[in-house]
Amino acid sequence: MQLTDAYGRTINSLRISITNRCNLNCIYCHREGENRNIKTEMTAEAIKNIVEASKTFGIDKVKFSGGEPLMRSDFENILQSLPELVDISATTNGIYLAPRAKSLAESGLSRINISLPSLSPEKYRKVTGGDIARVLEGIDTAVDCLAPVKLNMVLLKGINDNEIEKMMDFTSRYEGKVILQLIELMDFRKATNYKMDINEIEKFLESRASSIKERAMHRRKKYHIDGIEVELVRPIDNSLFCASCTRLRVTCDGRLKPCLFRNDNLVDVNNKTQKEIAELMKLAMDRREPFYKG
C-alpha cells in the first residue's frame, strides 16, 4: 500500500523536524514553514513510531531537520532506533558537526546537507550571526564519513551574488565528495531585497556546464561544471516544484504537515500508536494539495 494524494503524488520520503531550537539566526530561515510558537519536541520513541508507521506505506527515506537538529543531544539515539531504510539524511548549519560527524554516521546517518551562504567570515556572520570556522571544520570532517556532502547556498542579492564561482572553486577541492546546491530565497522573513533573478543564474550555469540533467523531484537541474556538480533549487512560483513533491513533513511537536507553505491542515500524530499514525497519515493525504497549481 502507498500513500497517494488526490493529485496523483505518491509519498516516498519524510522530512522530520526534531527541534525548532537553533544556535544561529539566519536572515533567510523559514523554520520549515512553521509560524507557531512550539515549545515541545517529540521523544525518540515518538519519532521511531512515525517512521515505523510510514514504512508500511513504502516510505523508505527520511531527512531530519530543525531548527538545528544537532541541538538535540539524543540525535544519535534517534538514528539508532530507526528501522532499516534506504536513505537517512539531515540538514545542519554545521556549527556542532565536527565532533559528532563520525558518531552520527556510525548511528546510521547516510549523508548530510550543510548550510553555507558565504565563504567570507564577515558576510557569514552578517547572514547567520555565527562563526564560519566551525562550519568549515565540520565540512572537512563530514566528507570523510558522510559523503556526498551537500552545501546549501541560499542566493542573496547584494551579499553572496558575487561568490558563486568562488563557492564552486571551494567545492572542487573535495574531488567529488561535495555537491553545491544553489537555492532560491524563500521570503518567509520579509527579505525581498535579497531576492535574486534565478533565470540569470540558470543562464550562467548553462553557459558553464558540460552536461545538464533534471531531477524528477522539484524541477531540480544538475549542472556538471569542471568536475563538480551544481544543483539549482527554485521553489518559488514553480508549479512543477509542487507537482513532483513526494515528501510529507513532520513538525517537531509531532504534526504531519502536508505542505511547507501551509499550517491550516496539520494532523497531530505525537504519542500515537503505529496503527493510529497509519490512519492519520491517510487523513493528511486527504488534506494534501499543491500550493502552486499554475
Beta strands, then each sheet from edge to edge (+ up, - down):
strand 1: 13-17
strand 2: 61-65
strand 3: 87-92
strand 4: 111-115
strand 5: 149-154
strand 6: 178-183
strand 7: 211-214
strand 8: 221-225
strand 9: 228-233
strand 10: 247-250
strand 11: 255-257
strand 12: 267-268
sheet 1: 7+ 8- 9+ 6+ 5+ 4+ 3+ 2+ 1+ 10+ 11- 12+
end
